[in-house]
Amino acid sequence: MVSSKGWHDTVAVIRRYFVTGLLIVLPSILTIYIVWILFGFVGGFVAPFLRVILRNVVGTEIIDPLVTLLSVVVTAALICLVGITGTLFSQQIFQKAETIFRRIPLVRSIYGSIRQIIDLVAAKDAAFQKVAVIEFPRKGLYSICFVTSRHRWDLPGRSEPAITVFLPTSPNPTSGFLLLIPESEATILDISVDDAVKMIVSGGMLGPANRHLLTGTGTPATQLSREEVIY
């Protein structure tokens, strides 16, 4: 018979795996679902007009596929238009919607997780250069971080330039520490930023196929191409 402690441990493991899987698949599923809803809305609105316009221009047998294709194009154009016209007014609308979502007990947890992952991915594409490992919070313990700039900093009293790294927390990678460390103390890992993000969000349950990250794959941070030293 399974003990009470064993049962609770099993439930905790299942819950942790479920939440991790949810955080990974939810952004993609919701994106597809929202685009599908927009396509249905836009298509339902413009399809009758497109059929009237096209029935005198093309053959009857290709009207439906052409209407579907044009509906997709119109939906994509509207989404791009929202992005292009991201003025202060539209930002206020989205901020109010976000405020409402964050006040709903169950929704705010899901929305907050999705928002954090989206923000991280957006920042990752623009800022994260390489994945590295440093000794933190003390000697003998290692933490994964991201090199956020190729610029070198000359620090007072130090002969060796420092690099800028972001050390995220787990499982919430949008918070963490901004560190300036001597470049010789950071080892660049031969893994992608995406694999590192998965590993951080899942608490180490997901990650690259190669688990021997420091066995012949790491390179010193000094091998990064030098662009500038900031004084």
N, C-alpha and C positions, 0 to 999 in steps of 0.2 A: 504493500500500500504506500502511495506517495505521501511523504510528509508535507505538512503545511508550508514549511520553509521552501522545500523543493518545488512545490506548486507555485508559490509566489515568485520564485526565481525564474521558473519557466514562463510564467505570464509576463514578467518584466522583460525577458529576452524577446519574446514574441512581440510585445508592444514596441520595443526599441527597433526591431527589424521593420515593423509595420510603419512606424513614423519615418524611418529612414527612407523606405521605399516610397512613401507618400511624398516626401520632400523632393525626391528625385523625379518622379513621374508627373506630379501635379502641375508644375508650370507648363510642360508640353501639352498635357491633356487639356488644360484650361485654355491655352492659346488656340489649339485646334477647335475647341468647342466655341470660343468667342468668335473666331473667324467664320466658323460655320453659321453661327447665328446671324452675323453681319451679312454674310453672303445670302442667306435666306431672306433677310429683310430687304436688302437692296435689290436682289433678284426679283422678289415678289412685287416690288414697286416699279422697277424699270422694264421688266419683261413684257408687259402688255404694250408699252410704247415701242419697244424694240420690234415686236412682232408686226405691229402696224407699219413700221418703217421698212422692215425687211421683206415683207410679203410681196411687195411690188418690185423688189430689187433682185432677190435670189429665189432659187427653187424651193418649193414647199418642203422637200425632204431634208434640207439642211438648215431650216429655220431654227428648230429646237436646239441642235448642237451649237449653232452660231449664237443664239440668245444666251445659252449657258456660258459660253466662252466670253461674250461681251459682259455678262453680269459679273464674272470673275474679275475682268479687267476694271470695270467700274468700281467694284468693291476695293480692289487693290489701290486704285487711284484715290478713293475717298480716304483710305487709311493713310496714304502718303500725304494727302492734303492736310489731315489732322496733324501729322508730324511737322509739315512745313509751316503751318500756321499756328505753331505752339506759342501763342502770345500769352500775355499775363492773364487775360480773361479766361482762356481755356485752362491755364494752369490752376487758376482759382477753382474752377469747376472740379478738376481732378482732385485738388486738395480737399475740397468739401466732401467729395465722395469717399476719399480715404479716411477722413475724420469719422464719417458715418460707419464705415466698415470696422474701424478700430473700436467702436462703441458696442458692437454686437459680440457677445461672449464667445461663441464658437467660431464665428466668421473671422474675428480679429486674430485668432491664433493661426488659422490657415493663411489669411491674407498677409499677416506679418512675416510668416516664413517664406511665402512666395515673393514678397517685396524684397526681402533680404537677399534671396538668391538672384533675383533679377538685377538688383543694384550691384551685387558682387560681380556677376557676369559682365555687366556693362562696364564696370570699373576695370575688370580684368583685361578686357580687350584693349582698353586705352592705356592702362598703367603697368600691369604686371609684365615684367621682362623675362624673368627666369624663376624657377623653383630652387630654393636652397635649403640647407639645414645648418643650424647653428646650435651651439651649446647654450641651452636656456631651460629652466631658470637658474641652473648652476652647472658646474663642470661635471661631465659624465652623463648628463641628461640632454637629449637632442630634441629640437622642435623644428617643424617645417615652417618656412617663411617664404615670402615673395620679394625678389629684388624689384623695386619699383622705379629705379632710375639708373642709367648708366653713368651719371655724373659722379665724380669723386669729390669728397669734401676733405679739405685740410683742417684738422682740428688743432686747437692750441695745445702745445706741449706734446704732440704726437707726430712722429716722423712718417708714419704710414697713413696713406689716405683711407678714408672711411667711405662705405657705401650705404645707401638708404634701403632698408628692408621693412616690410610690413609683416608683423607676426600675428596671424589671426587666432582667435579663440575657437574652440570646438564645443558644441556643434554649430554655434552662431558665428560664422566667419566674417560678418560685417563689423564686428568689434575686435579690438586687438591693440597692439603696440607698434608705434613708429619708432624704429631704432636706427641709429647711426653706429655701425660697427666696423672695425678694421677689416679690410677686404680679405685678408688671409684667414680670418676666423669663420668665413662663410664658404661652404662647399656646395657647388652647383650640382643639382641632381639631374639625372638624365630621364626626367619624366615631364609630361606636359602639365600645363597649368590646370587643365580640366581634370586630370587624374588627381592632382593635389587637392583641388576643391572637393571632389567626391570623397577623398579620404578624410578631409577635415570635417565635412558636414555629417558623414556617417560615423564619426568617431573611430575611424580606422577599420571599419568593417568592409568598406569598399576602397578600391585603390588600383594601382597599376598591376599588371600581371607579374612583373618582375619585382619580387619582394626584397631582393638583395640590392637595395638602392645604393649602398655605400661600398659594394664589392666591385671595384674596378670600373665603376660608372661615373663616379663623382670627379669634378675638376675644380681646382681652386677658383675663387671669384676673380683672382687676378688675371685669369685668361679671358675674361670678358673684354670686348673691344673698348678701348679708352676713347672717350669723346671729349670730356672736359673735367677739369679739377676746379672746384668752387672754393674760393678762399673766404 
